[in-house]
Amino acid sequence: MKIREAKQTAVEHGRKVTLLCIFKEENAPIVEFGDSYAKCSHKRINLKDHIEALKALKEDAAFTIGLGLDSEMDIEVDLPDISRLHCYITHEGEQFKLYDCSLYGTAVILE
């Protein structure tokens, strides 16, 4: 998905896009989704496991994570409280930027 399409999708669903973190390949974080406190359902995705796909991103492309209803997502997450487009990652030079565009938020865990 193109970055502008990701931003447009978020806006169309009444979401704002928030930069959560900037990271490099060697310190790629784990992201956590879902309402793990209230419903004890959550999912963790280690972005180090997806670093080759992230490095292959073109300048205007976004690596997308969201609800498993849309085959355009790079990673589909089937949990309650996950937005259709929950977050996305861009690749700029040697850095990656993780943007949240969900209703319930995305946790970033650095190890």
MOPAC internal coordinates of N, CA, C and O (Angstrom, degrees):
PM7 1SCF
backbone

  N    0.0000 0     0.00 0     0.00 0    0    0    0
  C    1.4525 1     0.00 0     0.00 0    1    0    0
  C    1.5297 1   107.98 1     0.00 0    2    1    0
  O    1.2310 1   120.74 1   -38.06 1    3    2    1
  N    1.2898 1   116.20 1   141.94 1    3    2    1
  C    1.4604 1   121.50 1   176.25 1    5    3    2
  C    1.5307 1   109.65 1   -74.47 1    6    5    3
  O    1.2310 1   120.82 1   -29.15 1    7    6    5
  N    1.3299 1   116.04 1   150.85 1    7    6    5
  C    1.4676 1   120.93 1  -179.53 1    9    7    6
  C    1.5222 1   110.42 1   -58.18 1   10    9    7
  O    1.2310 1   120.12 1   135.26 1   11   10    9
  N    1.3239 1   117.38 1   -44.74 1   11   10    9
  C    1.4752 1   119.46 1  -178.31 1   13   11   10
  C    1.5246 1   111.48 1   -63.81 1   14   13   11
  O    1.2310 1   119.85 1   146.31 1   15   14   13
  N    1.3434 1   117.89 1   -33.69 1   15   14   13
  C    1.4671 1   121.15 1   176.54 1   17   15   14
  C    1.5330 1   110.63 1   -66.72 1   18   17   15
  O    1.2310 1   120.51 1   140.08 1   19   18   17
  N    1.3251 1   116.63 1   -39.92 1   19   18   17
  C    1.4662 1   120.44 1   178.50 1   21   19   18
  C    1.5266 1   110.13 1   -63.23 1   22   21   19
  O    1.2310 1   120.47 1   133.96 1   23   22   21
  N    1.3268 1   116.71 1   -46.04 1   23   22   21
  C    1.4727 1   120.51 1   178.86 1   25   23   22
  C    1.5268 1   110.52 1   -62.55 1   26   25   23
  O    1.2310 1   120.44 1   137.69 1   27   26   25
  N    1.3292 1   116.77 1   -42.31 1   27   26   25
  C    1.4617 1   121.11 1  -179.61 1   29   27   26
  C    1.5317 1   110.82 1   -64.44 1   30   29   27
  O    1.2310 1   119.93 1   138.66 1   31   30   29
  N    1.3249 1   117.73 1   -41.34 1   31   30   29
  C    1.4673 1   121.82 1   177.78 1   33   31   30
  C    1.5219 1   110.34 1   -59.72 1   34   33   31
  O    1.2310 1   120.44 1   135.59 1   35   34   33
  N    1.3266 1   116.76 1   -44.41 1   35   34   33
  C    1.4617 1   120.57 1   179.33 1   37   35   34
  C    1.5250 1   111.04 1   -61.01 1   38   37   35
  O    1.2310 1   120.53 1   132.57 1   39   38   37
  N    1.3175 1   116.59 1   -47.43 1   39   38   37
  C    1.4651 1   121.38 1  -178.83 1   41   39   38
  C    1.5241 1   110.92 1   -63.32 1   42   41   39
  O    1.2310 1   120.06 1   138.42 1   43   42   41
  N    1.3315 1   117.50 1   -41.58 1   43   42   41
  C    1.4643 1   121.36 1   179.39 1   45   43   42
  C    1.5202 1   112.55 1   -61.02 1   46   45   43
  O    1.2310 1   120.32 1   152.24 1   47   46   45
  N    1.3300 1   116.99 1   -27.76 1   47   46   45
  C    1.4618 1   121.58 1   179.56 1   49   47   46
  C    1.5381 1   111.80 1   -98.40 1   50   49   47
  O    1.2310 1   120.56 1  -164.83 1   51   50   49
  N    1.3342 1   116.53 1    15.17 1   51   50   49
  C    1.4557 1   121.51 1   174.99 1   53   51   50
  C    1.5145 1   114.25 1    73.34 1   54   53   51
  O    1.2310 1   120.05 1  -155.33 1   55   54   53
  N    1.3126 1   117.50 1    24.67 1   55   54   53
  C    1.4600 1   121.85 1  -178.77 1   57   55   54
  C    1.5188 1   110.13 1  -106.27 1   58   57   55
  O    1.2310 1   121.18 1   -29.42 1   59   58   57
  N    1.3173 1   115.35 1   150.58 1   59   58   57
  C    1.4551 1   118.68 1   170.83 1   61   59   58
  C    1.5274 1   107.87 1  -101.39 1   62   61   59
  O    1.2310 1   120.74 1   -25.51 1   63   62   61
  N    1.2946 1   116.18 1   154.49 1   63   62   61
  C    1.4579 1   122.52 1  -179.37 1   65   63   62
  C    1.5236 1   107.99 1  -100.01 1   66   65   63
  O    1.2310 1   120.86 1   -55.50 1   67   66   65
  N    1.3504 1   115.96 1   124.50 1   67   66   65
  C    1.4533 1   121.41 1  -176.74 1   69   67   66
  C    1.5234 1   110.06 1  -123.09 1   70   69   67
  O    1.2310 1   120.31 1   -52.82 1   71   70   69
  N    1.3192 1   117.02 1   127.18 1   71   70   69
  C    1.4597 1   121.03 1   175.24 1   73   71   70
  C    1.5186 1   108.44 1   -71.55 1   74   73   71
  O    1.2310 1   120.24 1   -60.98 1   75   74   73
  N    1.3443 1   117.14 1   119.02 1   75   74   73
  C    1.4679 1   121.58 1  -178.66 1   77   75   74
  C    1.5147 1   112.44 1   -92.84 1   78   77   75
  O    1.2310 1   120.23 1   135.74 1   79   78   77
  N    1.3289 1   117.16 1   -44.26 1   79   78   77
  C    1.4614 1   118.38 1  -179.33 1   81   79   78
  C    1.5178 1   110.71 1  -160.39 1   82   81   79
  O    1.2310 1   122.15 1   -20.57 1   83   82   81
  N    1.3188 1   113.49 1   159.43 1   83   82   81
  C    1.4539 1   123.04 1   174.14 1   85   83   82
  C    1.5192 1   105.61 1  -119.84 1   86   85   83
  O    1.2310 1   120.63 1   -48.57 1   87   86   85
  N    1.3320 1   116.41 1   131.43 1   87   86   85
  C    1.4578 1   118.63 1  -178.27 1   89   87   86
  C    1.5209 1   110.50 1  -143.23 1   90   89   87
  O    1.2310 1   121.45 1   -15.08 1   91   90   89
  N    1.3223 1   114.84 1   164.92 1   91   90   89
  C    1.4575 1   122.04 1   174.86 1   93   91   90
  C    1.5199 1   108.30 1  -111.59 1   94   93   91
  O    1.2310 1   120.82 1   -10.97 1   95   94   93
  N    1.3133 1   116.05 1   169.03 1   95   94   93
  C    1.4610 1   121.50 1  -176.85 1   97   95   94
  C    1.5252 1   111.84 1   -51.75 1   98   97   95
  O    1.2310 1   120.27 1   134.71 1   99   98   97
  N    1.3236 1   117.08 1   -45.29 1   99   98   97
  C    1.4643 1   120.41 1  -174.37 1  101   99   98
  C    1.5308 1   114.33 1   -71.08 1  102  101   99
  O    1.2310 1   119.66 1   162.80 1  103  102  101
  N    1.3158 1   118.25 1   -17.20 1  103  102  101
  C    1.4672 1   119.30 1   178.81 1  105  103  102
  C    1.5324 1   111.94 1  -124.16 1  106  105  103
  O    1.2310 1   121.03 1  -143.70 1  107  106  105
  N    1.3304 1   115.64 1    36.30 1  107  106  105
  C    1.4752 1   120.30 1   178.49 1  109  107  106
  C    1.5305 1   109.31 1   -59.05 1  110  109  107
  O    1.2310 1   120.01 1   -49.31 1  111  110  109
  N    1.3188 1   117.58 1   130.69 1  111  110  109
  C    1.4682 1   120.96 1  -175.53 1  113  111  110
  C    1.5329 1   112.95 1   -84.62 1  114  113  111
  O    1.2310 1   122.22 1    -4.14 1  115  114  113
  N    1.3032 1   113.35 1   175.86 1  115  114  113
  C    1.4606 1   122.38 1   168.63 1  117  115  114
  C    1.5290 1   105.47 1  -100.54 1  118  117  115
  O    1.2310 1   120.25 1   -42.47 1  119  118  117
  N    1.3139 1   117.13 1   137.53 1  119  118  117
  C    1.4561 1   120.24 1   174.95 1  121  119  118
  C    1.5234 1   108.18 1  -110.95 1  122  121  119
  O    1.2310 1   121.10 1   -36.29 1  123  122  121
  N    1.3110 1   115.50 1   143.71 1  123  122  121
  C    1.4621 1   120.99 1  -179.40 1  125  123  122
  C    1.5105 1   109.09 1  -123.26 1  126  125  123
  O    1.2310 1   121.37 1   -41.85 1  127  126  125
  N    1.3264 1   114.98 1   138.15 1  127  126  125
  C    1.4604 1   122.47 1  -177.19 1  129  127  126
  C    1.5152 1   109.54 1  -124.93 1  130  129  127
  O    1.2310 1   120.74 1   -25.40 1  131  130  129
  N    1.3047 1   116.18 1   154.60 1  131  130  129
  C    1.4518 1   121.71 1   173.84 1  133  131  130
  C    1.5163 1   111.55 1   100.43 1  134  133  131
  O    1.2310 1   121.70 1   -13.82 1  135  134  133
  N    1.3066 1   114.36 1   166.18 1  135  134  133
  C    1.4560 1   122.35 1  -178.96 1  137  135  134
  C    1.5263 1   108.07 1   -91.01 1  138  137  135
  O    1.2310 1   120.83 1  -102.16 1  139  138  137
  N    1.3261 1   116.02 1    77.84 1  139  138  137
  C    1.4597 1   120.41 1  -172.06 1  141  139  138
  C    1.5237 1   113.09 1   -70.29 1  142  141  139
  O    1.2310 1   119.42 1   160.97 1  143  142  141
  N    1.3158 1   118.70 1   -19.03 1  143  142  141
  C    1.4660 1   120.41 1  -179.33 1  145  143  142
  C    1.5268 1   111.68 1   -84.36 1  146  145  143
  O    1.2310 1   120.42 1   134.03 1  147  146  145
  N    1.3171 1   116.81 1   -45.97 1  147  146  145
  C    1.4687 1   119.72 1  -174.66 1  149  147  146
  C    1.5201 1   112.89 1   -81.67 1  150  149  147
  O    1.2310 1   119.88 1   140.39 1  151  150  149
  N    1.3132 1   117.83 1   -39.61 1  151  150  149
  C    1.4605 1   120.29 1  -172.69 1  153  151  150
  C    1.5225 1   113.26 1  -115.00 1  154  153  151
  O    1.2310 1   120.36 1   176.36 1  155  154  153
  N    1.3231 1   116.92 1    -3.64 1  155  154  153
  C    1.4685 1   121.86 1  -179.09 1  157  155  154
  C    1.5230 1   112.28 1    55.97 1  158  157  155
  O    1.2310 1   119.85 1  -152.91 1  159  158  157
  N    1.3056 1   117.89 1    27.09 1  159  158  157
  C    1.4619 1   120.32 1   174.49 1  161  159  158
  C    1.5161 1   107.27 1  -117.77 1  162  161  159
  O    1.2310 1   121.26 1   -59.77 1  163  162  161
  N    1.2997 1   115.19 1   120.23 1  163  162  161
  C    1.4569 1   119.22 1   178.63 1  165  163  162
  C    1.5196 1   109.22 1  -153.70 1  166  165  163
  O    1.2310 1   121.49 1   -12.12 1  167  166  165
  N    1.2958 1   114.76 1   167.88 1  167  166  165
  C    1.4590 1   120.57 1   178.24 1  169  167  166
  C    1.5162 1   107.77 1  -140.63 1  170  169  167
  O    1.2310 1   121.35 1   -42.62 1  171  170  169
  N    1.3123 1   115.03 1   137.38 1  171  170  169
  C    1.4562 1   121.28 1   175.49 1  173  171  170
  C    1.5226 1   108.76 1  -110.31 1  174  173  171
  O    1.2310 1   121.15 1   -41.22 1  175  174  173
  N    1.3124 1   115.41 1   138.78 1  175  174  173
  C    1.4538 1   121.28 1   175.91 1  177  175  174
  C    1.5237 1   107.12 1  -126.41 1  178  177  175
  O    1.2310 1   121.19 1   -59.39 1  179  178  177
  N    1.3136 1   115.33 1   120.61 1  179  178  177
  C    1.4547 1   120.67 1   177.51 1  181  179  178
  C    1.5261 1   107.32 1   -85.24 1  182  181  179
  O    1.2310 1   120.43 1   -65.61 1  183  182  181
  N    1.3155 1   116.79 1   114.39 1  183  182  181
  C    1.4609 1   120.78 1  -177.07 1  185  183  182
  C    1.5296 1   112.32 1   -67.82 1  186  185  183
  O    1.2310 1   119.83 1   162.15 1  187  186  185
  N    1.3355 1   117.93 1   -17.85 1  187  186  185
  C    1.4689 1   120.32 1   174.66 1  189  187  186
  C    1.5244 1   110.35 1   -62.54 1  190  189  187
  O    1.2310 1   120.49 1   149.99 1  191  190  189
  N    1.3290 1   116.67 1   -30.01 1  191  190  189
  C    1.4623 1   121.00 1   178.21 1  193  191  190
  C    1.5297 1   112.23 1   -70.45 1  194  193  191
  O    1.2310 1   120.36 1   165.91 1  195  194  193
  N    1.3100 1   116.92 1   -14.09 1  195  194  193
  C    1.4707 1   122.08 1  -177.06 1  197  195  194
  C    1.5293 1   111.74 1  -119.34 1  198  197  195
  O    1.2310 1   120.41 1  -164.10 1  199  198  197
  N    1.3297 1   116.83 1    15.90 1  199  198  197
  C    1.4598 1   120.08 1  -172.21 1  201  199  198
  C    1.5304 1   112.79 1   -64.55 1  202  201  199
  O    1.2310 1   119.55 1   146.35 1  203  202  201
  N    1.3265 1   118.47 1   -33.65 1  203  202  201
  C    1.4695 1   119.48 1   179.62 1  205  203  202
  C    1.5313 1   110.83 1   -65.88 1  206  205  203
  O    1.2310 1   120.46 1   138.87 1  207  206  205
  N    1.3294 1   116.72 1   -41.13 1  207  206  205
  C    1.4721 1   120.26 1   176.75 1  209  207  206
  C    1.5249 1   110.45 1   -65.50 1  210  209  207
  O    1.2310 1   120.21 1   142.40 1  211  210  209
  N    1.3278 1   117.20 1   -37.60 1  211  210  209
  C    1.4606 1   120.57 1   178.78 1  213  211  210
  C    1.5288 1   110.89 1   -67.21 1  214  213  211
  O    1.2310 1   120.35 1   138.55 1  215  214  213
  N    1.3275 1   116.93 1   -41.45 1  215  214  213
  C    1.4659 1   120.34 1   179.58 1  217  215  214
  C    1.5221 1   111.29 1   -66.05 1  218  217  215
  O    1.2310 1   120.07 1   152.94 1  219  218  217
  N    1.3229 1   117.47 1   -27.06 1  219  218  217
  C    1.4639 1   121.52 1  -178.53 1  221  219  218
  C    1.5291 1   113.18 1   -81.53 1  222  221  219
  O    1.2310 1   120.16 1   174.48 1  223  222  221
  N    1.3369 1   117.30 1    -5.52 1  223  222  221
  C    1.4674 1   120.17 1  -179.46 1  225  223  222
  C    1.5182 1   111.41 1   -61.41 1  226  225  223
  O    1.2310 1   120.89 1   -43.33 1  227  226  225
  N    1.3132 1   115.90 1   136.67 1  227  226  225
  C    1.4569 1   121.09 1   173.04 1  229  227  226
  C    1.5224 1   108.13 1   -77.21 1  230  229  227
  O    1.2310 1   120.76 1   -15.92 1  231  230  229
  N    1.3138 1   116.15 1   164.08 1  231  230  229
  C    1.4583 1   122.32 1  -174.72 1  233  231  230
  C    1.5261 1   113.52 1   -56.90 1  234  233  231
  O    1.2310 1   119.84 1   145.31 1  235  234  233
  N    1.3299 1   117.92 1   -34.69 1  235  234  233
  C    1.4681 1   120.25 1  -176.24 1  237  235  234
  C    1.5292 1   112.70 1  -100.86 1  238  237  235
  O    1.2310 1   120.10 1  -167.68 1  239  238  237
  N    1.3381 1   117.42 1    12.32 1  239  238  237
  C    1.4675 1   120.91 1  -175.85 1  241  239  238
  C    1.5225 1   112.06 1  -104.54 1  242  241  239
  O    1.2310 1   121.63 1   -25.06 1  243  242  241
  N    1.3307 1   114.49 1   154.94 1  243  242  241
  C    1.4612 1   121.72 1   178.28 1  245  243  242
  C    1.5260 1   109.24 1  -123.40 1  246  245  243
  O    1.2310 1   120.50 1   -41.84 1  247  246  245
  N    1.3212 1   116.65 1   138.16 1  247  246  245
  C    1.4616 1   124.07 1   173.14 1  249  247  246
  C    1.5239 1   105.52 1   -90.57 1  250  249  247
  O    1.2310 1   120.16 1   -63.94 1  251  250  249
  N    1.3176 1   117.30 1   116.06 1  251  250  249
  C    1.4642 1   120.99 1  -169.08 1  253  251  250
  C    1.5261 1   113.03 1  -106.33 1  254  253  251
  O    1.2310 1   121.46 1   -34.16 1  255  254  253
  N    1.3223 1   114.82 1   145.84 1  255  254  253
  C    1.4626 1   122.52 1   177.15 1  257  255  254
  C    1.5183 1   106.80 1  -131.89 1  258  257  255
  O    1.2310 1   120.53 1   -51.32 1  259  258  257
  N    1.3424 1   116.59 1   128.68 1  259  258  257
  C    1.4596 1   119.04 1  -178.87 1  261  259  258
  C    1.5084 1   112.81 1  -171.17 1  262  261  259
  O    1.2310 1   121.31 1     4.96 1  263  262  261
  N    1.3144 1   115.10 1  -175.04 1  263  262  261
  C    1.4523 1   123.67 1  -178.58 1  265  263  262
  C    1.5187 1   110.79 1   -58.31 1  266  265  263
  O    1.2310 1   120.75 1   -38.43 1  267  266  265
  N    1.3065 1   116.17 1   141.57 1  267  266  265
  C    1.4546 1   121.66 1  -175.79 1  269  267  266
  C    1.5118 1   115.42 1   -72.36 1  270  269  267
  O    1.2310 1   119.25 1  -146.66 1  271  270  269
  N    1.3251 1   119.03 1    33.34 1  271  270  269
  C    1.4592 1   122.15 1   176.76 1  273  271  270
  C    1.5240 1   111.86 1   -97.76 1  274  273  271
  O    1.2310 1   120.75 1   164.89 1  275  274  273
  N    1.2956 1   116.17 1   -15.11 1  275  274  273
  C    1.4574 1   120.93 1  -170.88 1  277  275  274
  C    1.5192 1   109.04 1  -121.46 1  278  277  275
  O    1.2310 1   120.25 1   -64.99 1  279  278  277
  N    1.3080 1   117.13 1   115.01 1  279  278  277
  C    1.4581 1   121.18 1  -177.42 1  281  279  278
  C    1.5322 1   112.27 1   -68.24 1  282  281  279
  O    1.2310 1   119.75 1   175.41 1  283  282  281
  N    1.3205 1   118.09 1    -4.59 1  283  282  281
  C    1.4552 1   120.70 1   177.67 1  285  283  282
  C    1.5215 1   112.72 1   -80.81 1  286  285  283
  O    1.2310 1   119.23 1   171.24 1  287  286  285
  N    1.3218 1   119.08 1    -8.76 1  287  286  285
  C    1.4553 1   121.80 1   179.98 1  289  287  286
  C    1.5249 1   109.86 1   -74.54 1  290  289  287
  O    1.2310 1   120.78 1   -41.25 1  291  290  289
  N    1.3305 1   116.12 1   138.75 1  291  290  289
  C    1.4676 1   119.74 1   175.52 1  293  291  290
  C    1.5220 1   110.62 1   -73.69 1  294  293  291
  O    1.2310 1   120.59 1   143.26 1  295  294  293
  N    1.3396 1   116.48 1   -36.74 1  295  294  293
  C    1.4646 1   121.88 1   173.45 1  297  295  294
  C    1.5159 1   107.15 1  -128.06 1  298  297  295
  O    1.2310 1   120.89 1   -55.14 1  299  298  297
  N    1.3238 1   115.90 1   124.86 1  299  298  297
  C    1.4618 1   120.89 1   178.45 1  301  299  298
  C    1.5259 1   109.04 1  -100.71 1  302  301  299
  O    1.2310 1   121.00 1   -47.19 1  303  302  301
  N    1.3359 1   115.70 1   132.81 1  303  302  301
  C    1.4612 1   122.15 1  -179.61 1  305  303  302
  C    1.5190 1   107.54 1  -121.80 1  306  305  303
  O    1.2310 1   120.37 1   -61.37 1  307  306  305
  N    1.3184 1   116.90 1   118.63 1  307  306  305
  C    1.4665 1   121.81 1   179.91 1  309  307  306
  C    1.5204 1   110.39 1  -103.04 1  310  309  307
  O    1.2310 1   120.64 1   -93.18 1  311  310  309
  N    1.3072 1   116.37 1    86.82 1  311  310  309
  C    1.4662 1   122.81 1   177.82 1  313  311  310
  C    1.5234 1   108.72 1  -142.10 1  314  313  311
  O    1.2310 1   120.10 1   -23.43 1  315  314  313
  N    1.3413 1   117.42 1   156.57 1  315  314  313
  C    1.4685 1   119.09 1   172.46 1  317  315  314
  C    1.5325 1   109.14 1   -61.47 1  318  317  315
  O    1.2310 1   120.29 1   -28.40 1  319  318  317
  N    1.2779 1   117.05 1   151.60 1  319  318  317
  C    1.4651 1   123.84 1   175.36 1  321  319  318
  C    1.5246 1   114.64 1    68.20 1  322  321  319
  O    1.2310 1   120.28 1  -158.15 1  323  322  321
  N    1.3326 1   117.07 1    21.85 1  323  322  321
  C    1.4643 1   120.68 1   174.52 1  325  323  322
  C    1.5183 1   107.66 1  -101.86 1  326  325  323
  O    1.2310 1   120.96 1   -47.11 1  327  326  325
  N    1.3089 1   115.76 1   132.89 1  327  326  325
  C    1.4636 1   120.51 1   178.98 1  329  327  326
  C    1.5249 1   109.84 1   -79.01 1  330  329  327
  O    1.2310 1   121.42 1   -25.55 1  331  330  329
  N    1.3261 1   114.88 1   154.45 1  331  330  329
  C    1.4748 1   120.41 1   178.12 1  333  331  330
  C    1.5300 1   109.09 1   -52.93 1  334  333  331
  O    1.2310 1   119.89 1   130.02 1  335  334  333
  N    1.3138 1   117.81 1   -49.98 1  335  334  333
  C    1.4688 1   123.12 1   169.40 1  337  335  334
  C    1.5170 1   105.23 1  -114.44 1  338  337  335
  O    1.2310 1   120.37 1   -80.28 1  339  338  337
  N    1.3069 1   116.89 1    99.72 1  339  338  337
  C    1.4674 1   121.57 1  -173.68 1  341  339  338
  C    1.5293 1   111.39 1   -82.56 1  342  341  339
  O    1.2310 1   120.76 1   133.05 1  343  342  341
  N    1.3265 1   116.15 1   -46.95 1  343  342  341
  C    1.4590 1   120.55 1   177.88 1  345  343  342
  C    1.5217 1   108.71 1  -157.59 1  346  345  343
  O    1.2310 1   121.15 1   -12.27 1  347  346  345
  N    1.3163 1   115.41 1   167.73 1  347  346  345
  C    1.4570 1   119.76 1   176.15 1  349  347  346
  C    1.5209 1   109.94 1  -147.78 1  350  349  347
  O    1.2310 1   121.60 1   -19.39 1  351  350  349
  N    1.3364 1   114.54 1   160.61 1  351  350  349
  C    1.4588 1   121.78 1  -176.45 1  353  351  350
  C    1.5233 1   107.83 1  -126.19 1  354  353  351
  O    1.2310 1   121.03 1   -40.87 1  355  354  353
  N    1.3340 1   115.63 1   139.13 1  355  354  353
  C    1.4620 1   121.31 1   174.99 1  357  355  354
  C    1.5274 1   108.78 1  -117.28 1  358  357  355
  O    1.2310 1   120.94 1   -20.12 1  359  358  357
  N    1.3259 1   115.82 1   159.88 1  359  358  357
  C    1.4580 1   122.27 1   179.37 1  361  359  358
  C    1.5127 1   107.60 1  -119.84 1  362  361  359
  O    1.2310 1   120.92 1   -61.60 1  363  362  361
  N    1.3283 1   115.85 1   118.40 1  363  362  361
  C    1.4626 1   121.06 1  -178.01 1  365  363  362
  C    1.5166 1   108.90 1  -131.44 1  366  365  363
  O    1.2310 1   120.38 1   -74.61 1  367  366  365
  N    1.3239 1   116.87 1   105.39 1  367  366  365
  C    1.4654 1   120.63 1  -177.54 1  369  367  366
  C    1.5179 1   109.70 1    65.85 1  370  369  367
  O    1.2310 1   120.49 1    56.82 1  371  370  369
  N    1.3289 1   116.67 1  -123.18 1  371  370  369
  C    1.4634 1   121.38 1   178.42 1  373  371  370
  C    1.5293 1   111.80 1   -96.05 1  374  373  371
  O    1.2310 1   120.20 1  -175.64 1  375  374  373
  N    1.3125 1   117.23 1     4.36 1  375  374  373
  C    1.4603 1   120.75 1  -176.64 1  377  375  374
  C    1.5154 1   112.24 1  -113.13 1  378  377  375
  O    1.2310 1   122.02 1   -23.04 1  379  378  377
  N    1.3170 1   113.73 1   156.96 1  379  378  377
  C    1.4531 1   122.29 1   173.04 1  381  379  378
  C    1.5191 1   106.56 1  -120.59 1  382  381  379
  O    1.2310 1   120.58 1   -34.55 1  383  382  381
  N    1.3279 1   116.49 1   145.45 1  383  382  381
  C    1.4638 1   121.21 1   177.93 1  385  383  382
  C    1.5162 1   108.17 1  -123.30 1  386  385  383
  O    1.2310 1   121.35 1   -49.70 1  387  386  385
  N    1.3327 1   115.03 1   130.30 1  387  386  385
  C    1.4615 1   122.49 1   179.65 1  389  387  386
  C    1.5235 1   108.41 1  -105.06 1  390  389  387
  O    1.2310 1   120.95 1   -58.78 1  391  390  389
  N    1.3364 1   115.79 1   121.22 1  391  390  389
  C    1.4628 1   122.58 1  -179.18 1  393  391  390
  C    1.5285 1   109.98 1  -112.90 1  394  393  391
  O    1.2310 1   120.61 1   -46.12 1  395  394  393
  N    1.3097 1   116.44 1   133.88 1  395  394  393
  C    1.4643 1   121.75 1   175.18 1  397  395  394
  C    1.5202 1   108.39 1   -98.11 1  398  397  395
  O    1.2310 1   120.67 1   -45.30 1  399  398  397
  N    1.3252 1   116.32 1   134.70 1  399  398  397
  C    1.4716 1   120.43 1   175.88 1  401  399  398
  C    1.5238 1   108.80 1  -139.06 1  402  401  399
  O    1.2310 1   121.04 1  -143.76 1  403  402  401
  N    1.3270 1   115.61 1    36.24 1  403  402  401
  C    1.4525 1   121.53 1  -176.85 1  405  403  402
  C    1.5230 1   110.86 1  -103.23 1  406  405  403
  O    1.2310 1   121.44 1   -11.44 1  407  406  405
  N    1.3016 1   114.85 1   168.56 1  407  406  405
  C    1.4556 1   120.92 1   175.87 1  409  407  406
  C    1.5261 1   111.10 1   -81.10 1  410  409  407
  O    1.2310 1   120.41 1   144.76 1  411  410  409
  N    1.3366 1   116.82 1   -35.24 1  411  410  409
  C    1.4659 1   120.91 1  -172.97 1  413  411  410
  C    1.5194 1   114.81 1  -103.30 1  414  413  411
  O    1.2310 1   119.37 1   172.34 1  415  414  413
  N    1.2964 1   118.81 1    -7.66 1  415  414  413
  C    1.4539 1   121.11 1   175.91 1  417  415  414
  C    1.5180 1   114.19 1    96.01 1  418  417  415
  O    1.2310 1   121.95 1   -14.32 1  419  418  417
  N    1.3144 1   113.88 1   165.68 1  419  418  417
  C    1.4533 1   123.51 1   179.70 1  421  419  418
  C    1.5048 1   107.61 1  -133.46 1  422  421  419
  O    1.2310 1   120.06 1   -49.23 1  423  422  421
  N    1.3329 1   117.50 1   130.77 1  423  422  421
  C    1.4592 1   121.10 1   178.08 1  425  423  422
  C    1.5162 1   108.91 1   -93.70 1  426  425  423
  O    1.2310 1   120.85 1   -40.03 1  427  426  425
  N    1.3225 1   115.98 1   139.97 1  427  426  425
  C    1.4606 1   122.54 1   177.20 1  429  427  426
  C    1.5178 1   106.54 1  -112.87 1  430  429  427
  O    1.2310 1   120.91 1   -54.01 1  431  430  429
  N    1.3335 1   115.87 1   125.99 1  431  430  429
  C    1.4684 1   121.24 1  -178.31 1  433  431  430
  C    1.5213 1   108.15 1  -118.27 1  434  433  431
  O    1.2310 1   120.92 1   -59.35 1  435  434  433
  N    1.3304 1   115.84 1   120.65 1  435  434  433
  C    1.4533 1   120.99 1   178.75 1  437  435  434
  C    1.5235 1   108.83 1  -100.90 1  438  437  435
  O    1.2310 1   121.12 1   -51.30 1  439  438  437
  N    1.3154 1   115.46 1   128.70 1  439  438  437
  C    1.4843 1   119.04 1   178.97 1  441  439  438
  C    1.4967 1   110.64 1  -118.19 1  442  441  439
  O    1.2310 1   120.10 1   180.00 1  443  442  441

